[in-house]
Every structure is written in structure tokens, then in C-alpha cells.
Amino acid sequence: MSDTHQLPLSVQPVISYPREAQVGKTYLMTIDLETNAGEWVYEKEEYSIYCMLDVSVQEAPLFSIKTVGEPAIILHRFGGTYGAAKFLLTAASEEMEGEIKITLINEWGAPIRVIILYAVRVVQEVDRVSQIIGEYEQEVVSTKSLEQEFQETLLTVASEEKEFTEPEEVLAPNISVELRNLPGDPSLNLAITRLLVCAGTNNFAIWVVRAPYSSGHVMHDCVWTPNLTQVWQEWQQFFAGHSNLDVSPANDDIISTNDPLPIELPQPATGQPTNYAGRLMQYFGNCLWLWVFDGAILNSLEHSRAIAFGHEKSLRLRLEIRDPYLVSIPWEIMQRPGQAAISLSQNVIFSRTTSDVERLPVLPSDAGLNILLVLGADENLQLEAEAELLKRTLTQGSTSGSSRAYAYAPCIITKLIQPTPFELIAALETRAYNMFFYAGHGLRGPDGGILRLHPEATLNGIELAEVLTRNGIKLAVFNSCWGAQPFAVNHQPIPYSSLAEVLIRHGVPAVLGMRDEIADRESLSFIQAFSEALRSRRAIDEAVADARQKLLSLYKFNQPGWTLPVLYLHPEFDGQLLRSLDESITELPTSFREFRKLFPTASLRILTDETKQLLPVPIARIGRATDNNIIIPNLSVSRQHAQIICRDCFTDAKIEQVYYLRDDSTEGTFIYQSGAWQRIHHEEVLLQSGMQLKFGSSRSDTWEFIIED
């Protein structure tokens, strides 16, 4: 790699902001960068600079801040940016004076400059004459154009009876920034623990264990209030039929469950849930969010999201609960007021984690799912029929020959019904599986609970964890009750006693369990959506978010089903269980030995002179350049025009090899089907024997694709 990525770039910040603001009114603040006119000599064509605002004064915040889009400025090679970072500043409700501190941060997460705008005032009446900053006059901005640009934001502002007011502009001195790349996927890991100042304290510390930038490791102290305890107990009573899980070990702090129910909830805003269940779900989610994401923790989250956005990636948010009294709380329902729950987002991917674990060895991603499906003893079920139902559910989602079939990874399932511990261990020790799926009864216990495998035999969580870790299982899924619930004695939970916690702390990279009882129909809906997302090569945490969203759409927000799945990921595991489609092209045929077979021979021939060329497998490259397998010396054909790819398509417990054509050209490829020539461009299509093709132009030679007998 060359050294150009470390050369400094001179930029001048251009900042528009309210020097004097009227109480309660809302202002637009913009931050942009003007670059020097020199030649662009950097490796990347774009670089991101992130903006953090601090408007705090000693008494209270000078403004409340709301970002408009992502708080980032994208510099590009043509000497400018794609637009300013924008913020809505709502002035405080009383007069005060303070400063606005702007921190500019590069893609590495390192602060590169702090700009302080002094003597910013909030007053009852704005003196328009005084709205001049040094020698720079106020920027004239059309309110009408602002309303067009920020229509959705302004609707929210208008609903709160706030006024959108014109900003001012200031130029800051030139600065040099260092442009660097961010290694790995951005991840923000938080930990919550009780501060043991005295017995029974409800004081907690929340801190950042891992952040995508160096100054993001911050800490925040907070108190679990009696109101939170009361709402938590009401939530349990309403959605779980009990309220026996307390938060505090001190009897003085526990709110009696005999308090009148329901509790008083805020009145819903327009567009928000109006029934009591929905309002309770939303209110508790808002309470949890505001308790966790406050002050420095919220700033760290916003900064991390900006960095992830700048790299066109999702931010992985992982929560570590170190206090056993908080493990049972449904942190998955946390939601910022006015936004969706954190566990439903695809921009911020949520899971739980632990840092008390050994380092993870290198885990190569696999070509497909190889699942050991275990059904435990249950007198109320026809186990063979139940096993077939689960197998069909896990393998649904692709059909041979369909337009998306090639994208689905293979899924091979081996069933074990009511195995003894010896039979289960023997199956796992073949090391043939990357996913363990258990369906059956589960009981809570101090050693990770108990799985009732056989009418006369059980296995506890620690015993299972050791065998799963020893034999390379990457994902363990438990379709049973209480998999993510700690064991409690007299309402006092035992630390790290849930099955999910035991497995993750013993080194299983990913564990998915249920926090409480789940209905059969909800369970099957979740399993189908989850396995389909996995087979589409989604990361495990992304697949859980997809499946959770499916539950929400089917069974509604005010039902607890979508809140029940709890995912734990090893802090070093990126959740990528399966290889990407491109990585799998050459490896799928040998990954599952029991399905291995020879590729079908295929060829292309020119119809005019019967010239035939056999296609190499699994990829044949076609184009004008001499490094292609099939060279077509025609100017309408691109240098790297197209690829013909043989892929495995898994259906009905067997693998079939099918051919696809991928067009990578400038002019496109023409395919004769349904009685007419059709142009495809940057697409993939399924090829069938006898299909006719033209490359680059409708006047080019006609080729016929043939699959040999």
C-alpha cells in the first residue's frame, strides 16, 4: 500500500449557527468543509469527517440537539463535499449563556480539531441587530426552502409548536486532517454492573468496553429508580403472567406487587399505540433506553453510528449485563422515543455478550448449514411428526430453479429423537455440524438449567457447553422455555446461571435462547424466518433482527413474542456463519461429501459455423480481453463482459448443479426467450440448455448454450 493515505489535507470549516437564540425556538446548524484546490492524491475517492456537538453549560444544556441525517461530512476527490452535516438546535426554556463545542473526528475515530464558538446566548427576545459574528454577516436562508429540504423534521418540530429560525455563518481557520481507514466492523460494546457501595444499592455503572474510536470509552453512573421497578413488575404481570423477578436484593427498594394496577402511563402521541399493552411496551422500552443512553454513553453511540455510516456499514451494539438481577429484563425492547426498538433495527444490530470469556480461535465461515436437530422427551407430542415439521420449517425458503435459489446456502439436517446423553455426545463428536438445534423441555437450574433429552436421562448446561465447544459448534439454538432466564432462589437470581450465559462463557460463539415461554406458532414463524435469513448468508445477529421483525409483523407490537428471542454473541465473533456467495462458488461442491457429484458438462457454440467451446467449471469468463476463457474480438463486447457460473442449488435433501449467466458489461447481453430477444445488464439469469445468447449487440453472432448429456 502506498503512503498517500497518510498525507494531510487542508480544509476550512464553514459553520452556520445561532449566535443569539430565542428561548424555545429551533435553529438549523450546519457544518461544512472547504478543501484546498490542490490535486487529490489519496487512495480512496471519498473520506468521512464526523462532527460531535457539546452544548452543555453548568446549569443545564444550552440547546437540545437533533441530527438531520448522519452527522458526517463526506469529502470527495473533486474538491468539495456532498453537503454539510446538519443539526437542529432547540434553545433552552430559560435565558443563559454558554458555548458550542464542535469536535471533528476522522475515520479512525481520532479527534483532529476542536472548534469552540464562544458567547452563545439564549434570550427572551432576539435583537436582530446583534446577530453578526465578528466580520461575518448573517447567512440569509429562505425558510420556505428549508421546509422543503427538511420536511419530515419540520413536521415534527411544528407538532411541538416550535419555530424554525434562520442561522448565521462563521469561517474557522484552516486545519489539516489525517485520512485513514477503519479496521474491521464497527462495534460498540456496553457493560452494566451494580456499584457495590453498600448492600442492596441500586446505583449502577454503565461504560463502553469497546468502541470504534479511541475516545469513545466513557462511563456513566445512574440509579435504578422505584418507578423503573414498578414498571418492570407491571410489564411481567401483563406479558408473562407473573412479577416474581425483582431488580434489587434489598427488600426496602422492592415495590410491592400488591400496588394497584395498571400503573399510570403517559398519554400516547399521534401515531403511537393507544391500547394499554402497546403503551406499556413502548413506555418500558423508552424508560430502558433513557436509563442506558444518557450523557456520555449517548454521545458515544451517536459518534459510533456516524463512523459506521461513513463506512457504509451497520453498527453492532452489544450489551453485557454483569448484574444477575438485570439479566431477565427485556433489553431487546429498548427504543429511543419516536423510533423503533433497538433489536428491530438493521442500522444498529443488537445482541448481548460477555467479556468474561476466552479468546475465540479463528473461525472460517462455512459453505452451508449442517444442523443437528435434537428433540427432547415430551409425552404431549408426536415426536417424529414434530421433527419433520421442524425440518420442513428449517429448510423452507428456496426452490430449485427459482430466481433466488442459487443464493440460498445448502442446509443438511440430522435428526436425533429422545437421545441419551451418550448418543448425543457420540453424534456431536463426529464434528460434522456447525449448528445445534434443541426443541423440548428446559428447566432453569444453577448449572445452566436442565435439558430433558430422554424420559430417563437429562443433561445440564455445563455438560452440554463442554461438548458443544469441544466439537466446534458455532451456533446453538434452543426452542425451549427459559433458555435465557437465570435460575433464582427466593426471587434472588444466581449469577451466570441461564443456559445462554453458561454456553457463551464456555466458548460457544453464538447462543440463541428464549427469555420466557413462547407459543408454538410464534416459535415456528421465528425459526422459518431466522433459518431463511441464515441461508441467505446473513450474519447471525442480522438474521435474528429479520426474524424478530417477522414476528412483530405477524403478531403485533403489543404481543410479547417478538421480545422473547435473546441472542448472545462472543465479543470477537462477527456472526458470519456462512461464506458469501462469491466465496462459495468454488467450494460448495466439495463441502458436503455425502452430496458430492461431478459437474454437468456445458458448452457454447456459434450457430453460424458450429464452432463449439467447452466451458470450464465452475466459472467461465467471456470477453474481449485475452485472459478470458472465451475471447470475442468485437468492439461491442467489453473486456470482461460476462461470466457463466455453475452453482449448487439445494432442495429436497439433494444438491443440483445449475448454470447462471452474470452480465458485467457496458452494453449488456441479449437472451432469446419467450419468442423475443431480451437485453440484460448487470443482472444474473438462470441458463437452460438450448438458450441463445448475443454478447454486446443485437447484431452480434448468436451463441447457443448447451448442457451435454
Secondary structure by P-SEA (a helix, b strand, c coil): ccccccbbbbbbbbbbccccccccbbbbbbbbbbbccccccccccbbbbbbbbbbcccccccbbbbbccccbbbbcccccccccbbbbbbbccccbbbbbbbbbbcccccccccccccccccccccccccccccccccbbbbaaaaaaacaaaaaaaaaabbbbbbbbbbbccbbbbbbbbbcccbbbbbbbbbccccccccbbbbbbccccccccbbbbbbbbcaaaaaaaaaaaaacccccccccccccccccccccccccccccccccccccaaaaaaaaaaaaaaaacccaaaaaaaaaaaaaaaaacbbbbbbbbbcccccccccccccccccccccccccccccbbbbcccccccbbbbbcccccbbbbccccccaaaaaaaaaaaaaaccccccccccccccbbbbbbbccccaaaaaaaaacccccbbbbbcbbbbccccccccccccccccaaaaaaaaaaccccbbbbccccccbbbbccccccccccaaaaaaaacccbbbbbcccccaaaaaaaaaaaaaaaaacccaaaaaaaaaaaaaaaccccccccccbbbbbcccccccccccccccccccccccccccccccccccccccccbbbbbcccbbbbcccccccccccccccccccbbbbbbbbbcccbbbbbbbbbbcccbbbbbbcccbbbbbccbbbbbcccccccccccccbbbbbbbcc
